[in-house]
Structures are given as C-alpha cells and as structure tokens.
Amino acid sequence: MPLNVPDMSRRAQPADLPELMDGPCSREEMRACMRDLARVNTWLRGYRPTFNWLASFAKIGGSLRILDVGCGDGDGPRRIARWAKKKRIDVRLTGLDLNADTISIAKETTPPEYGFEFVAANVFEYEPQQPVDVIVSSLFTHHLPDEDIVRFVGWMEAHARLGWFVNDLSRERLESR
C-alpha cells in the first residue's frame, strides 16, 4: 500500500484548516493546548533546530537579546534559557504573543528568577524597547496567511541585529485513501 504523502506544492491558509487556538477558546482550553504543544515539542525534539541555530552565536560573547515571537505560554523561552545556561550563554529573553491569555499563562508559569519580559501585542505594531540581537519564532508562521508571512520576514529583517530563525510546519489536510 503506498504511503499517503501530502501535497506540499500548495500551502493551506489558516482559514482553510483552523486550529482550536486560532479562534475564540477559553483560557483553560488555551492552557491545555499549550501543554500539549510542549509535550509534542519535547517528544519530537522540536526545540533542537532553534538550539542548533542559536549555538552559532555562542562565540560572540556578552549578552544576547532574544525576542521569541509567538511565544505562547513561554515554554520556548524557558527552554532557551535552560539551554543557554548549560552552554554558559548569557541571554535576555522577551516573549511576544498576540493572545493576552497566553501571555498571562506565560507569566503565571515562568518563575520570576528567569527575568523574562512577556508582551501581549501584534508583532507588526510592536517596537522593542531595546535593540534585539536575534528573533526566533517556533510554530507561529503557519497561523499567518501568505502575505503576512512575507510581511513578518520583512519585520524580522528590520528588527534583528544579528539574525532571525523560523521553525515551523506546513498546515495541510491529509486525504485518506
């Protein structure tokens, strides 16, 4: 029996395949979604590409200001902070998310000693208070229509002093045979 291989020639738009978190949902539903995402990222090693890319900045020295766009409940920034501590890389992290509930959850679940700043804002309206060295984004761009992905890349180019990294998936419907 042949494998069911997705057609990657066309990306589905978020409106075509909505996720629970794309629409209105309760704070508890959002919290559960964020917990599930963290589990899946752990099982599938979803953080590894970001860590591998960030490792290229370890030689720079000094403090590295990192902005995580679409940070959700802060799991990504917390994992980056733990990774950086092991690698002896000084990082200053800011998490940005459009959803105020996820930012509230991030603030609740992140110990104060991490010293993160969490901001609820639309990325296209956000102006960092301090220069940002690198911007990371994980599992965010598939929530954007194509034109906003292009706009987002331009925004990152304009705001990241050293570089940016997007780690995402393709949103596609798998047809059963």
Secondary structure, DSSP 4 states (H G I P E B T S, - for coil): -------TTSPPPTTTS--GGGS---HHHHHHHHHHHHHHHHHTTTTHHHHHHHGGGGGG-SEEEEEEET-TTTHHHHHHHHHHHHHT-EEEEEEEES-HHHHHHHHHHS-GGG--EEEES-GGG---SS-EEEEEEES-GGGS-HHHHHHHHHHHHHHEEEEEEEE-----PPPP-
